[in-house]
Amino acid sequence: MALQSLDIKQRSATTTPSTQVRQTTEVAKLIDVSTCIGCKACQSACMEWNDLRPEVGSCSGVHDNPTDLGPEAWTVMRFSEVELDGRLEWLIRKDGCMHCSDPGCLKACPAPGAIIQYSNGIVDFHQENCIGCGYCVTGCPFNIPRLSAKDSKAYKCSLCSDRVAVNQAPACAKVCPTGAIQFGAKEDMKDYAEQRIADLRERGFAKAGLYDPPGVGGTHVMYVLQHADQPGLYHGLAEDPSISPLVSLWKGVAKPLATAVLAAVSLGSLFHYVTKGPNEVAKDIEDEIEREERAAREREEKEGAK
Amino acid sequence: MIRDPKDLKRYEPSERANHWVVGMSFILLALSGLAFFHPAYFPLTQLFGGPTWTRILHPYFGVLMAVSFLSIFIRFRRLNLMTPADREWLAQARQMVDGDDHNMPEQGKYNGGQKVLFWALALCMLLMTLSGLAMWRAWFELPVDIVRLASVVHAATAAFMIALIMVHIYAAVWVKGTVRAMWYGTVTRAWAKQHHRGWYRQVTGR
């Protein structure tokens, strides 16, 4: 939900600039996968703060529950059992909106103001402007937004923009018992991540690193990964995400190009008409037909007279 | 409703009705579809009861057009088979556009340009229907890569198709005496003799 207390940097389907004069501090959520114990307190806190109740599902044989994100489940824990160098690792990733700096959902959205990006980096859905087309799903490189079957509106994590607006950390960060979810200024989160990464490297995770993918301009939800060289291990986390070139084409150059073509065809038609004039039936053909008809009539009259 | 008993019948009432259903559904589709294509056209959603209603209705207009277009396609496909005379006509089309149609080769019921338009529209309609179904989230859920490709195809084909229809409408306005064929199905003998001499001879026996 759009908040007056936060500056809007970008608005979907809007061609004029949004608020520019004030730059607020860029925020980020840092999820340290190495210290997550998979307790799902974050899921519960998310449900509680946002007042969401996904339908009770059934056990699918693994720990994931619910098994997927949904209009009422804005964050879910993804559990991956991975064998590396003969050791079993249980990699647990808290999945949800990454709050990209270059959001594919916002780029694809055709409804003015249905998706907004605050100057602090949070990408928020404004459901009262949402028309339910699902273009955000098409645009998202992380497969996050979900259309509700109840109201055909799209939903996803808001990074608790309502809490952040009043200087509170998101509900998931607030509740995390191990401190695996941290929230603050993006710069501070990067500094904190450095410490965590140094610690992990010391403990044998040589490829530990920060996940802040540059393909989408960086994200406002970042991960500390033990195996940053293989993000795919973490339930298929995208290796090098970016907005699909097809989406960029569709929502980029195609728009002015098609508009120009249609304008050219309509203006071309108009000027063709006024310069070349209409294509009328030639006078000589009309006369010809008239002569033929007169001759036919005369023939008929002659035959009638006989 | 015959203005002059000597006028030539070009279209049956059912053909005209079919064309009007296609035409009306096309206009509804173009206006509602453009609304989602570029923010500049978004106010068009007000014609359909607001943006959400536009999103709901657009694909149903599409189903109507797909069905009515299929019907018109079946009716006219044989009349639109290309012949050598059509190719010759197309080679000289520039002269015609320039305003001089005296040297154009004799044409049957449809000229080369109309036939090219017919097949181009048929291809567009096929692409629009398939890509449109892939994007219709109320009923279908396809892999995101397919939906992305469908979105580009749908937008590009739509722009091309709108341009084709603009040309189609303009040609009807430019060539005087044509639009009445769409309204009441008849054309004058002189019109037929000038623009479709082969057809004129076929129907009059002259």
Interface residues (C-beta under 8 A of the other chain):
Chain A: A13 T14 T15 P110 A111 P112 I131 G132 C133 G134 Y135 V137 T138 N143 L147 S152 S244 L246 V247 L249 W250 A254 K255 L257 A258 T259 V261 L262 V265 S266 S269 H272 Y273 K276 G277 P278 N279 E280 V281 A282 I285 E286 E288 I289 E292 E293
Chain B: K6 A35 F36 F37 H38 P39 A40 F42 P51 T52 T54 R55 I56 V97 D98 G99 D101 M135 R137 A138 V144 D145 V147 R148 L149 S151 V152 A155 A156 A158 A159 F160 I162 A163 M166 V167 Y170 V173 W174 V175 K176 G177 T188 R189 A190 W191 K193 Q194 R206
